[in-house]
Amino acid sequence: MRLSKNLYTFHFNGCFTKYLCQTGKIFAAFFEKFLVAA
């Protein structure tokens, strides 16, 4: 759970800092489904 939370936080931080927002949104959608499934 901790790892997932860290990755989720990293995604948000990355989207607003280094990651491209477009790529971030795709990653967010996939990660959200993954969290819901898990």
C-alpha distance matrix in Angstrom:
0.0 3.8 5.4 5.2 6.2 8.6 9.9 10.5 12.3 14.1 15.3 16.9 18.4 19.6 21.2 23.2 24.1 24.5 23.1 25.5 24.8 25.8 23.4 20.7 21.4 21.3 18.0 16.7 18.2 16.7 13.1 13.5 14.9 12.1 9.5 12.3 13.0 9.6
3.8 0.0 3.8 5.5 5.1 6.1 8.6 9.8 10.5 12.0 14.1 15.6 16.4 17.8 19.9 21.5 22.0 22.6 21.7 24.5 24.1 25.6 23.2 20.3 21.6 21.9 18.4 17.2 19.4 18.2 14.4 15.2 17.2 14.6 12.1 15.2 16.3 13.1
5.4 3.8 0.0 3.8 5.4 5.1 6.1 8.5 9.9 10.3 12.2 14.4 15.1 15.9 18.1 20.2 20.4 20.4 19.3 22.1 22.1 23.4 20.6 18.1 19.7 19.6 15.9 15.5 17.7 16.1 12.5 14.2 16.0 13.1 11.5 15.0 15.7 12.7
5.2 5.5 3.8 0.0 3.8 5.4 5.1 6.0 8.6 9.6 10.4 12.6 14.2 14.9 16.4 18.7 19.6 19.7 18.1 20.5 19.9 20.9 18.4 15.7 16.8 16.7 13.2 12.3 14.2 12.8 9.1 10.4 12.3 9.7 7.8 11.5 12.5 10.0
6.2 5.1 5.4 3.8 0.0 3.8 5.5 5.0 6.2 8.5 9.8 10.9 12.3 14.0 15.4 17.1 18.2 19.0 17.8 20.3 19.4 21.0 19.0 15.8 16.9 17.6 14.2 12.6 15.0 14.5 10.7 11.2 13.9 12.1 9.5 12.7 14.6 12.4
8.6 6.1 5.1 5.4 3.8 0.0 3.8 5.4 5.1 6.0 8.5 10.0 10.4 11.8 14.1 15.6 15.9 16.5 15.8 18.8 18.6 20.5 18.2 15.2 17.1 17.8 14.3 13.4 16.4 15.7 12.1 13.5 16.3 14.3 12.4 15.9 17.6 15.3
9.9 8.6 6.1 5.1 5.5 3.8 0.0 3.8 5.4 4.9 6.1 8.8 9.8 10.0 12.0 14.3 14.8 14.7 13.3 16.1 16.0 17.5 14.9 12.2 14.2 14.5 10.8 10.5 13.5 12.5 9.1 11.3 13.9 11.9 11.0 14.6 15.9 14.2
10.5 9.8 8.5 6.0 5.0 5.4 3.8 0.0 3.8 5.4 5.1 6.6 8.8 9.8 10.8 12.9 14.3 14.9 13.2 15.4 14.5 16.0 14.0 10.8 12.0 12.9 9.7 8.1 11.2 11.1 7.6 8.8 12.0 10.9 9.4 12.7 14.8 13.6
12.3 10.5 9.9 8.6 6.2 5.1 5.4 3.8 0.0 3.8 5.4 5.3 6.2 8.4 9.9 11.1 12.2 13.5 12.8 15.4 14.5 16.9 15.3 11.8 13.5 15.2 12.2 10.6 14.0 14.5 11.3 12.1 15.6 14.7 13.0 16.0 18.4 17.0
14.1 12.0 10.3 9.6 8.5 6.0 4.9 5.4 3.8 0.0 3.8 5.5 5.1 5.8 8.4 10.0 10.1 10.7 10.1 13.2 13.3 15.6 13.6 10.5 13.2 14.5 11.3 10.9 14.6 14.5 11.7 13.6 16.8 15.6 14.6 18.0 19.8 18.5
15.3 14.1 12.2 10.4 9.8 8.5 6.1 5.1 5.4 3.8 0.0 3.8 5.5 5.0 6.0 8.7 9.7 9.9 8.1 10.5 10.1 12.1 10.1 6.9 9.4 10.8 7.9 7.4 11.2 11.5 9.3 11.1 14.3 13.7 13.4 16.4 18.3 17.7
16.9 15.6 14.4 12.6 10.9 10.0 8.8 6.6 5.3 5.5 3.8 0.0 3.8 5.4 5.2 6.5 8.6 10.2 9.0 10.9 9.5 12.2 11.4 7.8 9.5 12.1 10.0 8.4 12.1 13.4 11.4 12.1 15.7 15.8 14.8 17.4 19.9 19.5
18.4 16.4 15.1 14.2 12.3 10.4 9.8 8.8 6.2 5.1 5.5 3.8 0.0 3.8 5.5 5.4 6.1 8.1 8.4 11.1 10.8 14.0 13.1 9.9 12.4 14.9 12.7 11.8 15.6 16.7 14.5 15.7 19.2 18.9 17.9 20.7 23.1 22.3
19.6 17.8 15.9 14.9 14.0 11.8 10.0 9.8 8.4 5.8 5.0 5.4 3.8 0.0 3.8 5.4 5.0 5.1 4.9 8.1 8.8 11.7 10.3 7.8 11.1 13.0 11.0 11.2 14.9 15.6 14.0 15.9 19.0 18.6 18.4 21.4 23.3 22.7
21.2 19.9 18.1 16.4 15.4 14.1 12.0 10.8 9.9 8.4 6.0 5.2 5.5 3.8 0.0 3.8 5.6 6.2 4.5 5.9 5.3 8.6 8.1 5.4 8.2 10.8 9.7 9.6 13.0 14.4 13.5 14.8 18.0 18.3 18.3 20.7 22.9 22.9
23.2 21.5 20.2 18.7 17.1 15.6 14.3 12.9 11.1 10.0 8.7 6.5 5.4 5.4 3.8 0.0 3.8 6.5 6.9 8.0 7.2 11.0 11.4 8.9 11.1 14.2 13.3 12.7 16.0 17.8 16.7 17.6 21.0 21.4 21.0 23.4 25.8 25.7
24.1 22.0 20.4 19.6 18.2 15.9 14.8 14.3 12.2 10.1 9.7 8.6 6.1 5.0 5.6 3.8 0.0 3.8 6.2 8.4 9.3 12.8 12.6 10.7 13.7 16.2 15.0 15.0 18.5 19.8 18.5 20.0 23.3 23.2 23.0 25.7 27.8 27.4
24.5 22.6 20.4 19.7 19.0 16.5 14.7 14.9 13.5 10.7 9.9 10.2 8.1 5.1 6.2 6.5 3.8 0.0 3.8 6.5 8.9 11.7 10.8 9.9 13.4 15.1 13.9 14.9 18.3 18.9 18.1 20.2 23.0 22.8 23.1 25.9 27.6 27.3
23.1 21.7 19.3 18.1 17.8 15.8 13.3 13.2 12.8 10.1 8.1 9.0 8.4 4.9 4.5 6.9 6.2 3.8 0.0 3.8 6.2 8.5 7.0 6.4 10.0 11.4 10.3 11.7 14.8 15.4 15.0 17.2 19.8 19.7 20.4 23.1 24.7 24.7
25.5 24.5 22.1 20.5 20.3 18.8 16.1 15.4 15.4 13.2 10.5 10.9 11.1 8.1 5.9 8.0 8.4 6.5 3.8 0.0 3.8 5.4 5.3 6.0 8.7 10.1 10.4 11.9 14.3 15.4 15.8 17.7 20.0 20.6 21.6 23.8 25.4 25.9
24.8 24.1 22.1 19.9 19.4 18.6 16.0 14.5 14.5 13.3 10.1 9.5 10.8 8.8 5.3 7.2 9.3 8.9 6.2 3.8 0.0 3.8 5.5 4.8 6.1 8.7 9.6 9.9 12.2 14.1 14.6 15.7 18.2 19.3 20.1 21.9 23.8 24.7
25.8 25.6 23.4 20.9 21.0 20.5 17.5 16.0 16.9 15.6 12.1 12.2 14.0 11.7 8.6 11.0 12.8 11.7 8.5 5.4 3.8 0.0 3.8 5.3 5.3 6.6 8.8 9.9 11.0 12.8 14.2 15.5 17.3 18.6 20.0 21.5 23.1 24.4
23.4 23.2 20.6 18.4 19.0 18.2 14.9 14.0 15.3 13.6 10.1 11.4 13.1 10.3 8.1 11.4 12.6 10.8 7.0 5.3 5.5 3.8 0.0 3.8 5.5 5.2 6.2 8.5 10.1 10.8 12.0 14.1 15.7 16.4 18.1 20.0 21.2 22.2
20.7 20.3 18.1 15.7 15.8 15.2 12.2 10.8 11.8 10.5 6.9 7.8 9.9 7.8 5.4 8.9 10.7 9.9 6.4 6.0 4.8 5.3 3.8 0.0 3.8 5.5 5.0 5.9 8.6 9.8 10.1 11.8 14.1 14.8 15.7 17.8 19.5 20.2
21.4 21.6 19.7 16.8 16.9 17.1 14.2 12.0 13.5 13.2 9.4 9.5 12.4 11.1 8.2 11.1 13.7 13.4 10.0 8.7 6.1 5.3 5.5 3.8 0.0 3.8 5.4 4.9 6.2 8.6 9.6 10.3 12.4 14.0 15.0 16.4 18.2 19.6
21.3 21.9 19.6 16.7 17.6 17.8 14.5 12.9 15.2 14.5 10.8 12.1 14.9 13.0 10.8 14.2 16.2 15.1 11.4 10.1 8.7 6.6 5.2 5.5 3.8 0.0 3.8 5.4 5.3 6.3 8.5 10.0 11.0 12.4 14.3 15.6 16.8 18.3
18.0 18.4 15.9 13.2 14.2 14.3 10.8 9.7 12.2 11.3 7.9 10.0 12.7 11.0 9.7 13.3 15.0 13.9 10.3 10.4 9.6 8.8 6.2 5.0 5.4 3.8 0.0 3.8 5.5 5.2 5.9 8.4 10.0 10.3 12.0 14.1 15.1 16.0
16.7 17.2 15.5 12.3 12.6 13.4 10.5 8.1 10.6 10.9 7.4 8.4 11.8 11.2 9.6 12.7 15.0 14.9 11.7 11.9 9.9 9.9 8.5 5.9 4.9 5.4 3.8 0.0 3.8 5.5 5.0 5.9 8.5 9.6 10.2 12.0 13.9 14.9
18.2 19.4 17.7 14.2 15.0 16.4 13.5 11.2 14.0 14.6 11.2 12.1 15.6 14.9 13.0 16.0 18.5 18.3 14.8 14.3 12.2 11.0 10.1 8.6 6.2 5.3 5.5 3.8 0.0 3.8 5.5 5.2 6.4 8.6 10.0 10.7 12.3 14.2
16.7 18.2 16.1 12.8 14.5 15.7 12.5 11.1 14.5 14.5 11.5 13.4 16.7 15.6 14.4 17.8 19.8 18.9 15.4 15.4 14.1 12.8 10.8 9.8 8.6 6.3 5.2 5.5 3.8 0.0 3.8 5.5 5.3 6.2 8.7 10.0 10.6 12.2
13.1 14.4 12.5 9.1 10.7 12.1 9.1 7.6 11.3 11.7 9.3 11.4 14.5 14.0 13.5 16.7 18.5 18.1 15.0 15.8 14.6 14.2 12.0 10.1 9.6 8.5 5.9 5.0 5.5 3.8 0.0 3.8 5.4 4.9 6.1 8.5 9.7 10.2
13.5 15.2 14.2 10.4 11.2 13.5 11.3 8.8 12.1 13.6 11.1 12.1 15.7 15.9 14.8 17.6 20.0 20.2 17.2 17.7 15.7 15.5 14.1 11.8 10.3 10.0 8.4 5.9 5.2 5.5 3.8 0.0 3.8 5.3 5.1 6.1 8.5 9.7
14.9 17.2 16.0 12.3 13.9 16.3 13.9 12.0 15.6 16.8 14.3 15.7 19.2 19.0 18.0 21.0 23.3 23.0 19.8 20.0 18.2 17.3 15.7 14.1 12.4 11.0 10.0 8.5 6.4 5.3 5.4 3.8 0.0 3.8 5.5 5.1 6.0 8.4
12.1 14.6 13.1 9.7 12.1 14.3 11.9 10.9 14.7 15.6 13.7 15.8 18.9 18.6 18.3 21.4 23.2 22.8 19.7 20.6 19.3 18.6 16.4 14.8 14.0 12.4 10.3 9.6 8.6 6.2 4.9 5.3 3.8 0.0 3.8 5.5 5.1 6.0
9.5 12.1 11.5 7.8 9.5 12.4 11.0 9.4 13.0 14.6 13.4 14.8 17.9 18.4 18.3 21.0 23.0 23.1 20.4 21.6 20.1 20.0 18.1 15.7 15.0 14.3 12.0 10.2 10.0 8.7 6.1 5.1 5.5 3.8 0.0 3.8 5.4 4.9
12.3 15.2 15.0 11.5 12.7 15.9 14.6 12.7 16.0 18.0 16.4 17.4 20.7 21.4 20.7 23.4 25.7 25.9 23.1 23.8 21.9 21.5 20.0 17.8 16.4 15.6 14.1 12.0 10.7 10.0 8.5 6.1 5.1 5.5 3.8 0.0 3.8 5.4
13.0 16.3 15.7 12.5 14.6 17.6 15.9 14.8 18.4 19.8 18.3 19.9 23.1 23.3 22.9 25.8 27.8 27.6 24.7 25.4 23.8 23.1 21.2 19.5 18.2 16.8 15.1 13.9 12.3 10.6 9.7 8.5 6.0 5.1 5.4 3.8 0.0 3.8
9.6 13.1 12.7 10.0 12.4 15.3 14.2 13.6 17.0 18.5 17.7 19.5 22.3 22.7 22.9 25.7 27.4 27.3 24.7 25.9 24.7 24.4 22.2 20.2 19.6 18.3 16.0 14.9 14.2 12.2 10.2 9.7 8.4 6.0 4.9 5.4 3.8 0.0
